[in-house]
Amino acid sequence: MGTSPGEGVERSSGNCAVMNTALVDGIVKAVLYEGYMLYPYRPSAIKNRQRFNFGVVYPRAHSEAQGGTDAWTMQTECLALGNEETQCVVRVRFLRMAARSIGRLLTPSNEMSSVTEANFEKVERLEVNDKIFQPWQEAVEEEIEVTEFNLSSLVAQPMQWPFRLSAKLEREAVRDERGFIAGIILRDKASVSGVIDLVVEQLKQGLFKLTARISNDSRIQGFGPISREEALTRSLVSAHTILEVCGGEFVSLIDPPEAHRECALACQNVGTWPVLVGEEGQRDTMLSSPIILYDYPQIAPESPGDLFDGAEIDEILSLRIMTMTEEEKKEMRQSDERARKILERTENMPEEQFMKLHGALRGLRAVKGEMP
C-alpha cells in the first residue's frame, strides 16, 4: 500500500530536527487512505456507499445523538524518556470530506457568472462528452500542528490547542463539445472545529507520559439528527496523531523495556494505537493510528502505489481491475481522481513490475541444530 518512500531527509520543527521524513510520511499517507475507496472503485458499488470505518472522529452532537456509538474523541498515550530540555511536536492529520454534487443546467450558458440556482437542477448522474459525473464525497488532506512545547513545562500546565477549518463552497463548470456549460460540479466543505488537549505526567525521574486527546466540537445546524454522510463532512476522517521528540526518545508500547513495562501497560489509548516509525532503532517519532501496526512498519518496495484496500493484496486487486468491463472502467475513471490514477497505473503496468507483485522472500536466517 502507498508509494515507495524516498531517501531520508530532514525537516525542522522549531529547534527539533526529525530525520527520515519521507519514510515516515510514506507510512502515514498509506494508512491515512486505508479504506478510502474499495474495489471495484466505483460510487455505485455497494461497499462504497458507506465509507470510512477507520479513525473517524465525529462531531460531539452527532455522537451523543447516536448514544456514543460514533466516537467524538480519540486519545493517544505514550511514554517518553527525557529531561527538562526535551521538546516535543504533535501533529494531527486527517481527511476532510467535500460533498460533491452534480447539477444539470436547464439552459446552457457560456459564463459561470450567469449560472444561478434557478438555472440548474441536482442530478444523480450526468454524462457530457462521454464522461460520467456523479455525486461523491471527495477527500482533502488536512494537518493541525501544535506548536513545539517542552515536556517538563506541560507537567505543570497542560495545553489546549483549538482549531477551526472554515466552510467553503466551490463550483466547477462542465462544458460540452461546443464549449457551453452543460452542468456544474459543486464541492461543499463544511466547517470543522475541535480541540487538541495535551497533558504530560512525570512518572519517575526521566520518564514522562504524554497524553494527546482530540475532540470534535463542530457545530451542527438545526435541531434534528443528521445522517452519517452529513456527519462525515464535519468529521476528522482517518485521523492520525504524529508525535516527534527532540532531546529524548519514545518507549515502545509493544515491546517496552522491563523497567518501563508496568507504565506502558497503564497507557490508555482510545480509538488509536501508537507505534515507533522511521528507520529500525530510531525512537524520535511515533505514529498513533486507528489501524494496529507493529513498530517500524514498512511499505513493500514491490507495491506500485496506493490501492486503499488492506483486506486484499496488490496482485489480486490488479488482476481484478484488468477484468473490469469498459463501462465499469469508465465509471471508475470519472468517480475520483485517485481512482483514475489506480486504473491508469494498472493498465500501464509493465509485465516485469506485475510479476514482482506475486511475492517476495525476505528475512531468511540460518536455522541452528539438525533438521528433525
C-alpha positions, 0 to 999 in steps of 0.5 A, a space after each residue: 500500500 502507498 508509494 515507495 518512500 524516498 531517501 531520508 531527509 530532514 525537516 525542522 520543527 522549531 529547534 527539533 530536527 526529525 530525520 527520515 521524513 519521507 519514510 515516515 510520511 510514506 507510512 502515514 499517507 498509506 494508512 491515512 487512505 486505508 479504506 478510502 475507496 474499495 474495489 471495484 472503485 466505483 460510487 455505485 458499488 455497494 461497499 462504497 456507499 458507506 465509507 470510512 470505518 477507520 479513525 473517524 472522529 465525529 462531531 460531539 452532537 452527532 455522537 451523543 445523538 447516536 448514544 456514543 456509538 460514533 466516537 467524538 474523541 480519540 486519545 493517544 498515550 505514550 511514554 517518553 524518556 527525557 529531561 527538562 530540555 526535551 521538546 516535543 511536536 504533535 501533529 494531527 492529520 486527517 481527511 476532510 470530506 467535500 460533498 460533491 454534487 452534480 447539477 444539470 443546467 436547464 439552459 446552457 450558458 457560456 459564463 459561470 457568472 450567469 449560472 444561478 440556482 434557478 438555472 440548474 437542477 441536482 442530478 444523480 448522474 450526468 454524462 457530457 462528452 462521454 464522461 460520467 459525473 456523479 455525486 461523491 464525497 471527495 477527500 482533502 488532506 488536512 494537518 493541525 500542528 501544535 506548536 513545539 512545547 517542552 515536556 517538563 513545562 506541560 507537567 505543570 500546565 497542560 495545553 489546549 490547542 483549538 482549531 477551526 477549518 472554515 466552510 467553503 463552497 466551490 463550483 466547477 463548470 462542465 462544458 460540452 463539445 461546443 464549449 457551453 456549460 452543460 452542468 456544474 460540479 459543486 464541492 461543499 466543505 463544511 466547517 470543522 472545529 475541535 480541540 487538541 488537549 495535551 497533558 504530560 505526567 512525570 512518572 519517575 525521574 526521566 520518564 514522562 507520559 504524554 497524553 494527546 486527546 482530540 475532540 470534535 466540537 463542530 457545530 451542527 445546524 438545526 435541531 434534528 439528527 443528521 445522517 452519517 454522510 452529513 456527519 462525515 463532512 464535519 468529521 476528522 476522517 482517518 485521523 492520525 496523531 504524529 508525535 516527534 521528540 527532540 532531546 529524548 526518545 519514545 518507549 515502545 508500547 509493544 515491546 517496552 523495556 522491563 523497567 518501563 513495562 508496568 507504565 506502558 501497560 497503564 497507557 490508555 489509548 482510545 480509538 488509536 494505537 501508537 507505534 515507533 516509525 522511521 528507520 529500525 532503532 530510531 525512537 524520535 517519532 511515533 505514529 498513533 493510528 486507528 489501524 494496529 501496526 507493529 513498530 517500524 512498519 514498512 511499505 513493500 518496495 514491490 507495491 506500485 502505489 496506493 490501492 486503499 484496500 488492506 483486506 486484499 493484496 496488490 496482485 489480486 486487486 490488479 488482476 481484478 481491475 484488468 477484468 473490469 468491463 469498459 463501462 465499469 472502467 469508465 465509471 471508475 475513471 470519472 468517480 475520483 481522481 485517485 481512482 483514475 490514477 489506480 486504473 491508469 497505473 494498472 493498465 500501464 503496468 509493465 509485465 516485469 513490475 506485475 510479476 514482482 507483485 506475486 511475492 517476495 522472500 525476505 528475512 531468511 536466517 540460518 536455522 541452528 541444530 539438525 533438521 528433525 
